[in-house]
């Protein structure tokens, strides 16, 4: 493989390691991985999907640190990587999922509710294939978490949807 292709493949590694570091609570290591990924992105470029993945991971790292402005800035970078206007953003399931994750990490459940509210009918209805089962399950779970204190009945319904959807994604 050409050196540029190898470096672009490293973007995936940086993104996955950064997410793992966040899960383990090692935010300094997550920052290092994001920094490596951004250097690769600047030097070699990447597909819009890979740039999107790095930006959403960077947003989650910032949110895990409680840095709201940086998290929102990275979400905006993710939106730009997909070449989506802010008005169209809610029609992109992966971008919606990324935003829901960020607001969940920030503990901003009101924002999480407003992001997932337009999707509630879709999440509670039979799956239609859009979003994917994995995305549907994760969105349903995050929507449930955002509603635990304010609407426990809907939260319970969403948890059922999340469990069913995520079970269907198992291999």
C-alpha positions in Angstrom: 0.0 0.0 0.0 1.1 3.5 -0.6 2.4 5.5 2.4 -0.6 7.9 2.2 -3.0 4.9 2.2 -1.3 3.4 5.2 -1.6 6.7 7.1 -5.2 7.0 6.3 -5.7 3.4 7.7 -4.1 4.7 10.9 -7.0 7.1 11.2 -9.3 4.2 12.0 -6.8 2.9 14.6 -6.5 6.4 16.2 -10.3 6.7 16.3 -10.9 3.2 17.8 -8.1 3.6 20.4 -9.4 7.1 21.4 -12.9 5.6 22.0 -11.4 2.8 24.0 -9.4 5.2 26.1 -12.5 7.3 26.8 -14.3 4.1 27.9 -11.3 3.3 30.2 -11.3 6.9 31.6 -7.8 7.6 30.1 -8.6 10.9 28.6 -4.9 12.0 28.1 -4.3 8.9 25.9 -7.5 9.6 24.0 -6.3 13.2 23.4 -3.0 11.8 22.0 -4.8 9.5 19.6 -7.1 12.4 18.4 -4.0 14.5 17.9 -2.3 11.8 15.8 -5.5 11.4 13.8 -5.7 15.1 13.2 -2.1 15.3 12.0 -2.7 12.4 9.6 -5.9 14.1 8.4 -4.1 17.4 7.7 -1.1 15.8 6.0 -2.7 13.1 4.0 -6.4 13.8 3.9 -9.1 11.2 4.3 -12.6 10.2 3.1 -15.5 12.2 4.5 -16.5 9.1 6.5 -13.1 8.8 8.2 -13.0 12.6 8.9 -16.5 12.3 10.3 -15.6 9.4 12.6 -12.5 11.2 13.9 -14.5 14.4 14.6 -17.3 12.6 16.4 -14.7 10.7 18.5 -13.0 14.0 19.3 -16.4 15.4 20.3 -16.9 12.5 22.7 -13.4 13.0 24.2 -14.1 16.7 24.8 -17.5 15.8 26.3 -16.0 13.2 28.6 -13.8 16.0 29.9 -16.8 18.3 30.3 -15.5 20.7 27.6 -18.9 21.7 26.1 -17.6 24.3 23.6 -14.9 21.9 22.2 -17.4 19.1 22.0 -19.9 21.2 20.1 -17.1 22.5 17.8 -16.1 19.0 17.0 -19.8 18.0 16.3 -19.8 20.9 13.8 -16.6 19.6 12.2 -18.4 16.2 11.9 -21.4 17.9 10.2 -19.0 19.7 7.8 -17.2 16.4 7.0 -20.5 15.0 5.8 -21.2 18.2 3.9 -24.5 18.6 5.7 -26.1 21.9 6.6 -27.3 22.4 10.2 -30.9 22.3 9.0 -30.3 18.9 7.4 -28.3 17.5 10.3 -31.3 15.8 12.0 -31.8 13.7 8.9 -28.4 12.1 9.3 -28.8 9.2 11.7 -25.1 8.8 12.5 -24.7 12.5 13.1 -27.8 12.5 15.4 -26.3 9.5 17.2 -23.0 11.3 17.7 -24.8 14.4 19.0 -26.9 12.2 21.4 -23.7 10.6 22.7 -22.0 13.9 23.3 -25.0 15.4 25.2 -25.3 12.1 27.2 -21.6 12.4 28.2 -22.1 16.1 29.1 -25.1 15.1 31.2 -27.2 17.6 29.2 -30.3 15.4 29.0 -32.6 18.3 27.9 -30.5 18.7 24.8 -30.5 14.9 24.3 -34.3 14.9 24.5 -34.5 17.7 21.9 -32.2 15.8 19.5 -34.0 12.5 19.8 -37.5 13.9 20.0 -38.1 14.0 16.2 -37.0 10.4 16.1 -39.3 9.1 18.8 -42.1 7.9 16.5 -39.6 6.1 14.3 -37.8 4.5 17.2 -41.0 3.3 18.8 -42.5 2.0 15.5 -41.4 -1.1 13.6 -37.9 -0.8 12.2 -37.8 0.4 8.6 -34.1 -0.1 7.8 -33.3 3.6 8.3 -31.5 4.0 10.6 -29.7 0.7 10.8 -30.5 -1.6 13.7 -27.3 -0.8 15.6 -27.9 3.0 15.2 -31.6 2.6 16.1 -30.7 0.6 19.2 -28.1 3.1 20.4 -30.3 6.1 19.7 -33.2 4.4 21.5 -30.9 3.7 24.5 -29.6 7.3 24.6 -33.2 8.7 24.1 -34.3 6.5 27.1 -31.5 7.8 29.3 -32.4 11.4 28.4 -36.0 10.7 29.5 -35.5 8.6 32.7 -36.4 11.4 35.0 -39.0 13.3 33.0 -40.9 10.5 31.1 -40.3 7.1 32.7 -43.0 5.3 30.7 -41.5 6.4 27.3 -38.0 5.6 28.6 -39.1 2.1 29.4 -40.6 1.7 25.9 -37.3 3.0 24.4 -35.3 0.6 26.4 -37.3 -2.3 25.0 -36.7 -0.9 21.5 -33.0 -0.6 22.3 -32.7 -4.1 23.6 -34.6 -5.6 20.7 -32.6 -3.6 18.1 -29.2 -4.4 19.6 -30.1 -8.1 20.0 -30.8 -8.2 16.2 -27.4 -6.8 15.5 -25.5 -9.6 17.3 -23.8 -12.1 15.0 
